[in-house]
Each structure stands twice: as structure tokens, then as C-alpha cells.
Amino acid sequence: MIRNSSAADRKNSLLQLTNRNQRSDQEAIDTGADSAALDDQQNEAQSVITQVTSRQPQTGHSSAPPPEARPSWRSRFRALFCCLAPAVNDHYYRDDADASHARPIQPPTPPPLLGEAVLGPIAEEDKGKITLVLDLDETLVHSSFRPVPNPDFVIPVEIEGKVVDVYVLKRPHMDQFMAAVGARFEVVVFTASLSKYADPLLDLLDSGGVVRWRLFRESCCPYEGNYVKNLLCLGRDLSHVIIVDNSPHSYIFQPENALPIGTFIDDPEDVELLEMLPVLTSLERSPDVRQHLGRHVAALQGQQQRARM
């Protein structure tokens, strides 16, 4: 059974991952995240939950690796949280000639698509709307196999015959955000997590039925140790596609379509979803969102920097 619990009286957050401090590294270690996820997972079971973090470079002499051993079920479960990410907005740079505009770096060429588009035909009520692609983990929610104070949901996940609880915190203002974008966009949730975890979670998060499509890890493209969300696979006109994701690696093929967001762990004062609503609504009738997103990225960066001062 999936259990709900009150989100009141949460402990004050020790940090926001947008400041990228050491807590993100500790959370990554606790949850089994790894900056070389796909390579390291060759000796572990497939992860279920994909989250994003950064690793600090290690100093000193490295010791010899321990003898290879068969991973325990706990190590397999900890690998449910696989992730990798550079610093926030690492795939954008500020144009010296125009400090109000952030431009994406030259993206790599995506591999050729195989098969049909992963999305079906556009519903009649969504025709003419922008397709809004939303990441799940650390963008809309944060999940952990370690108990957290007052989780919004507890999702049981079976791992090799054992049922383990996943504790989920919703990002503040997520419900308001989803209600607002649901009426204006064709909403797609695209996660690198596995459906055995993400599908029942989305059943709870999307009680209003605003998410038109759910995409999971099998729709991602493995690329240089990352699960990349190649937006070409959607079968939509990219001039009418926006992706909101806390990991620049996720949209490395199409950074010009991205509206970056900071990584969420447990900060009850987080307002980034609210800050994005005016940006998104200003773009909902744009003939080509890619011509405007850089300006909005720069504006959000400046706003967040001033808030931290």
C-alpha cells in the first residue's frame, strides 16, 4: 500500500542544492549516486531512481580497488539512485556582449533515432500548445530510501524479492505549478528512473490528470555515462518544446530548449517552480521558444544570484 503523510513541520533544510554545497555530495553518497553511473552499474543491478548530484574532485593518492565481490541487495538498492551532473547551468555561458543573455554551448550531435516517436498523436485539446517536458527526481520531487521527516509519500518498491520503502518529498508549490501548466501546455514527465518507482509516484502526484505522457528510462539515450533525454524522440516540433530539468546532462543534445532549474532536496523555502511560471506563460504562444529561452535563463540566474546575496 502507498501511504500519504502530512508535509507540515518539516525540519529546516540544511541547504539548497542550487548552492551546490557539500550536502549534495553526502546525499549522493548516501543514495548510491555515482558520477560514472553507467560504467559503475556494470557490477550492480539497474538503478530504479535517477537523481542528480555533483562530485568533488578527489585529492591524494588513490588506494587499490578492493577485490570484486557480488553486491548485496542493499548495494543494489542504493544503486537505485544513479546520477551525474556538472555544476548548475554548466552548459550555458554568459555572452560578454550581452550580459542579459545566456547562450548554450555547442551541443554534441545526437545519435540517429531508431523506431517511431515515443509520443502519440497530439490530443485535440493540446493542438497549438507548447510541449512542456518536466523531469521528475530533484526537479519535482526528492526521493530517498532513508526515512525523512514527514514525507509526502512512501512508495514501496520491490528489489530482488524484497520490498523497500522510498520516501518522497514534493518540491514546494509543485501542486500549484502543475495546475497552472496543465491548462496551458502539453505536459510530459520524462524521467530516467524506472517505471516501477516513477509510475505509482506519478499516480499520486498527478491526481488532476494534467500529465499527458509519461516517459521512463527506456526512452532515454545512453551517452557518455549519462541517461540523456533526446527531445527528437518525442516527435514534436522542437520550436515548440521546452524541457525543465535540474541536470544539464539530460538535455545536452538540445540545450537551446532547456529552462534549467536548481536541484531540490528538502528546502521548504524553495520557490523556483513559482519563479518559472511567468517565464513559461510568456512563452506559451511563442513561434520558436529557442529564440527566447536564453534571455529567460539569464534573468533567472540573475534573480537567484541576487537572492543569495
C-alpha positions as CSV (number, residue, x, y, z in Angstrom):
1,M,0.0,0.0,0.0
2,I,1.2,3.5,-0.8
3,R,1.0,5.7,2.2
4,N,0.4,9.5,2.4
5,S,1.6,11.7,5.3
6,S,1.4,15.4,6.2
7,A,4.1,17.7,5.0
8,A,3.7,20.1,7.9
9,D,6.5,21.0,10.3
10,R,9.4,19.7,8.1
11,K,12.8,20.3,9.5
12,N,14.6,23.4,8.1
13,S,16.7,22.4,5.2
14,L,20.5,22.4,5.7
15,L,20.9,23.8,2.2
16,Q,19.7,24.3,-1.3
17,L,21.4,22.3,-4.0
18,T,21.5,25.4,-6.2
19,N,24.3,26.5,-3.9
20,R,26.0,23.1,-4.6
21,N,27.5,22.6,-1.2
22,Q,28.7,19.5,0.5
23,R,25.3,18.2,1.4
24,S,24.6,17.3,-2.2
25,D,27.7,15.2,-2.2
26,Q,26.7,13.5,1.0
27,E,23.2,12.8,-0.3
28,A,24.7,11.4,-3.4
29,I,26.9,9.0,-1.4
30,D,24.0,8.0,0.9
31,T,21.8,7.2,-2.1
32,G,24.4,5.4,-4.1
33,A,24.7,8.1,-6.8
34,D,27.8,7.9,-8.9
35,S,29.3,10.3,-11.4
36,A,30.1,7.4,-13.7
37,A,26.8,5.7,-13.3
38,L,26.6,3.6,-16.4
39,D,30.1,2.2,-16.0
40,D,29.8,1.5,-12.3
41,Q,26.5,-0.2,-12.7
42,Q,28.0,-3.0,-14.7
43,N,28.7,-4.6,-11.4
44,E,25.4,-3.6,-9.9
45,A,21.7,-4.1,-10.7
46,Q,19.9,-1.5,-12.7
47,S,19.1,1.6,-10.7
48,V,15.4,2.5,-10.3
49,I,15.6,6.1,-9.2
50,T,17.8,8.5,-11.1
51,Q,18.7,11.7,-9.3
52,V,21.4,14.3,-10.0
53,T,24.4,15.5,-8.0
54,S,27.9,16.6,-8.4
55,R,31.1,15.0,-7.1
56,Q,34.0,17.0,-5.7
57,P,37.4,16.0,-7.2
58,Q,39.3,13.7,-5.0
59,T,42.7,14.5,-3.8
60,G,45.6,12.5,-2.5
61,H,46.8,9.0,-3.5
62,S,44.2,6.5,-4.5
63,S,44.2,3.1,-2.9
64,A,44.0,-0.1,-4.9
65,P,40.4,-1.2,-5.6
66,P,39.0,-3.9,-3.3
67,P,38.6,-7.4,-4.7
68,E,35.4,-7.7,-6.8
69,A,32.5,-9.1,-4.8
70,R,28.9,-9.9,-5.6
71,P,26.9,-6.8,-4.5
72,S,24.4,-7.3,-1.7
73,W,20.7,-6.5,-2.2
74,R,21.3,-3.3,-0.2
75,S,24.1,-2.1,-2.6
76,R,21.8,-2.9,-5.5
77,F,19.0,-0.9,-3.9
78,R,21.4,2.0,-3.2
79,A,22.2,2.0,-6.9
80,L,18.5,2.8,-7.4
81,F,19.8,6.4,-7.1
82,C,22.1,6.8,-10.0
83,C,23.2,10.2,-11.1
84,L,25.6,12.6,-12.6
85,A,25.7,16.2,-13.2
86,P,28.0,19.2,-13.7
87,A,27.6,22.4,-11.8
88,V,24.3,24.2,-12.2
89,N,23.8,25.6,-15.7
90,D,27.2,24.2,-16.8
91,H,26.0,24.1,-20.4
92,Y,25.3,27.8,-20.6
93,Y,27.7,30.7,-20.8
94,R,27.1,34.5,-20.4
95,D,27.5,36.4,-23.7
96,D,30.1,39.2,-22.9
97,A,28.4,41.4,-25.4
98,D,25.0,41.0,-23.8
99,A,25.1,40.1,-20.1
100,S,21.3,39.7,-20.2
101,H,21.5,36.6,-22.5
102,A,22.8,33.1,-21.6
103,R,23.7,31.1,-24.7
104,P,24.0,27.3,-24.8
105,I,27.4,25.8,-25.7
106,Q,27.7,23.9,-29.0
107,P,25.8,20.7,-28.3
108,P,27.1,17.3,-29.5
109,T,25.3,15.6,-32.4
110,P,22.6,13.2,-31.1
111,P,22.7,9.7,-32.4
112,P,20.2,8.7,-35.1
113,L,16.8,7.8,-33.9
114,L,15.6,4.2,-34.2
115,G,11.9,3.4,-34.4
116,E,8.9,5.7,-34.1
117,A,8.4,8.7,-31.9
118,V,7.8,7.9,-28.2
119,L,4.7,10.2,-28.0
120,G,1.5,9.5,-29.7
121,P,-0.6,12.0,-31.7
122,I,-1.4,15.3,-30.1
123,A,-4.8,15.4,-28.4
124,E,-7.3,17.7,-29.9
125,E,-7.3,20.0,-26.8
126,D,-3.5,20.2,-26.9
127,K,-3.2,21.3,-30.5
128,G,-1.3,24.6,-30.8
129,K,0.2,24.3,-27.3
130,I,3.9,24.1,-26.4
131,T,5.1,20.7,-25.2
132,L,6.5,21.1,-21.7
133,V,8.8,18.3,-20.7
134,L,9.3,18.0,-16.9
135,D,12.0,16.0,-15.1
136,L,10.8,14.1,-12.0
137,D,13.6,13.4,-9.5
138,E,15.1,16.5,-7.9
139,T,13.0,18.7,-10.1
140,L,9.5,18.0,-8.9
141,V,10.3,15.7,-6.0
142,H,13.2,14.3,-4.0
143,S,13.2,10.6,-3.1
144,S,15.4,8.6,-0.7
145,F,15.4,5.1,0.7
146,R,16.4,6.6,4.1
147,P,13.5,7.8,6.2
148,V,12.9,11.5,6.1
149,P,10.7,13.7,8.4
150,N,7.1,14.0,7.2
151,P,7.4,12.5,3.7
152,D,4.6,13.4,1.3
153,F,4.5,9.8,0.1
154,V,6.1,6.5,0.9
155,I,6.3,4.2,-2.2
156,P,7.1,0.5,-1.8
157,V,9.4,-0.8,-4.5
158,E,10.3,-4.5,-4.9
159,I,14.0,-5.0,-5.4
160,E,15.1,-8.7,-6.0
161,G,12.2,-10.1,-3.9
162,K,12.5,-7.5,-1.1
163,V,10.1,-4.6,-0.7
164,V,11.8,-1.4,0.2
165,D,10.1,1.9,1.0
166,V,11.1,5.0,-0.9
167,Y,10.4,8.3,0.9
168,V,9.3,11.2,-1.3
169,L,9.2,14.9,-0.7
170,K,7.4,17.2,-3.1
171,R,9.1,20.4,-4.1
172,P,7.3,23.3,-2.6
173,H,4.5,24.8,-4.8
174,M,4.5,21.7,-7.0
175,D,0.7,21.3,-7.0
176,Q,0.2,25.0,-7.9
177,F,2.8,24.7,-10.6
178,M,1.3,21.6,-12.2
179,A,-2.2,23.0,-12.1
180,A,-1.0,26.2,-13.9
181,V,1.0,24.4,-16.6
182,G,-1.6,21.7,-17.2
183,A,-4.1,24.2,-18.6
184,R,-1.5,25.8,-20.9
185,F,0.8,23.2,-22.2
186,E,1.0,19.6,-23.4
187,V,2.7,18.3,-20.3
188,V,5.2,15.4,-20.5
189,V,7.0,13.9,-17.5
190,F,10.3,12.4,-18.7
191,T,12.4,10.7,-16.1
192,A,15.5,8.5,-16.3
193,S,14.1,6.5,-13.4
194,L,12.4,3.1,-13.9
195,S,8.6,2.9,-14.2
196,K,8.3,0.5,-11.2
197,Y,9.0,3.5,-9.0
198,A,8.0,6.5,-11.1
199,D,4.7,5.3,-12.4
200,P,3.0,4.8,-9.0
201,L,4.5,8.0,-7.8
202,L,3.0,9.9,-10.7
203,D,-0.3,8.3,-10.0
204,L,-0.2,10.3,-6.7
205,L,1.4,13.4,-7.9
206,D,-0.9,13.8,-10.9
207,S,-4.2,13.4,-9.3
208,G,-5.6,16.1,-11.6
209,G,-4.6,14.3,-14.7
210,V,-2.6,17.1,-16.3
211,V,0.3,14.9,-17.4
212,R,-0.5,13.7,-21.0
213,W,2.5,11.4,-21.4
214,R,4.9,9.6,-19.0
215,L,8.3,8.6,-20.3
216,F,10.8,6.4,-18.3
217,R,14.4,5.2,-18.6
218,E,13.8,3.1,-21.7
219,S,13.1,6.3,-23.6
220,C,16.4,7.8,-22.7
221,C,19.6,7.7,-24.8
222,P,22.7,6.4,-23.1
223,Y,25.5,8.8,-23.9
224,E,28.9,9.1,-22.3
225,G,27.8,7.7,-19.0
226,N,24.6,9.6,-18.8
227,Y,20.9,9.0,-19.5
228,V,20.1,11.7,-22.0
229,K,16.7,12.9,-22.9
230,N,16.9,13.3,-26.7
231,L,14.0,15.6,-27.4
232,L,14.0,14.5,-31.1
233,C,12.4,11.2,-29.9
234,L,9.3,13.0,-28.9
235,G,8.1,13.5,-32.5
236,R,7.3,17.1,-31.8
237,D,8.5,20.3,-33.5
238,L,11.4,21.4,-31.3
239,S,10.5,25.1,-31.8
240,H,7.5,24.2,-29.6
241,V,9.3,22.1,-26.9
242,I,10.6,23.3,-23.5
243,I,12.4,21.0,-21.0
244,V,12.7,21.8,-17.3
245,D,15.4,19.7,-15.7
246,N,18.0,20.2,-13.0
247,S,20.6,18.2,-14.9
248,P,22.3,19.9,-17.9
249,H,23.4,16.4,-19.0
250,S,19.8,15.4,-19.5
251,Y,19.3,17.9,-22.3
252,I,22.9,18.0,-23.7
253,F,21.7,17.4,-27.2
254,Q,19.2,20.3,-27.2
255,P,20.3,22.9,-24.6
256,E,18.6,25.6,-26.5
257,N,15.3,24.1,-25.5
258,A,16.1,24.0,-21.8
259,L,14.9,26.1,-18.9
260,P,17.3,24.9,-16.1
261,I,16.1,24.6,-12.5
262,G,18.1,24.1,-9.3
263,T,18.3,20.7,-7.6
264,F,15.8,20.1,-4.9
265,I,16.5,18.1,-1.8
266,D,14.4,19.3,1.1
267,D,14.4,23.1,1.3
268,P,10.9,24.2,2.5
269,E,11.6,27.8,1.3
270,D,12.2,26.7,-2.3
271,V,10.3,28.9,-4.8
272,E,11.9,28.0,-8.1
273,L,8.7,26.4,-9.6
274,L,6.8,29.6,-8.8
275,E,9.6,31.7,-10.4
276,M,9.3,29.7,-13.6
277,L,5.6,30.2,-14.1
278,P,5.8,33.8,-15.5
279,V,8.6,32.6,-17.8
280,L,6.6,29.7,-19.1
281,T,3.4,31.6,-19.6
282,S,5.3,34.3,-21.5
283,L,6.5,31.6,-24.0
284,E,3.2,29.6,-24.4
285,R,2.4,31.4,-27.7
286,S,6.0,31.8,-29.0
287,P,6.6,30.7,-32.6
288,D,10.0,29.4,-31.5
289,V,10.8,29.1,-27.8
290,R,14.5,28.6,-28.6
291,Q,14.8,32.3,-29.6
292,H,13.8,33.4,-26.2
293,L,14.9,30.8,-23.6
294,G,18.5,32.2,-23.3
295,R,17.2,35.6,-22.2
296,H,15.0,34.0,-19.6
297,V,17.8,31.7,-18.3
298,A,20.0,34.8,-17.8
299,A,17.2,36.6,-16.0
300,L,16.5,33.6,-13.6
301,Q,20.3,33.3,-13.0
302,G,20.5,36.9,-12.0
303,Q,17.4,36.7,-9.8
304,Q,18.8,33.7,-8.0
305,Q,22.2,35.3,-7.5
306,R,20.6,38.4,-6.0
307,A,18.5,36.2,-3.7
308,R,21.7,34.5,-2.4
309,M,23.4,37.8,-1.6
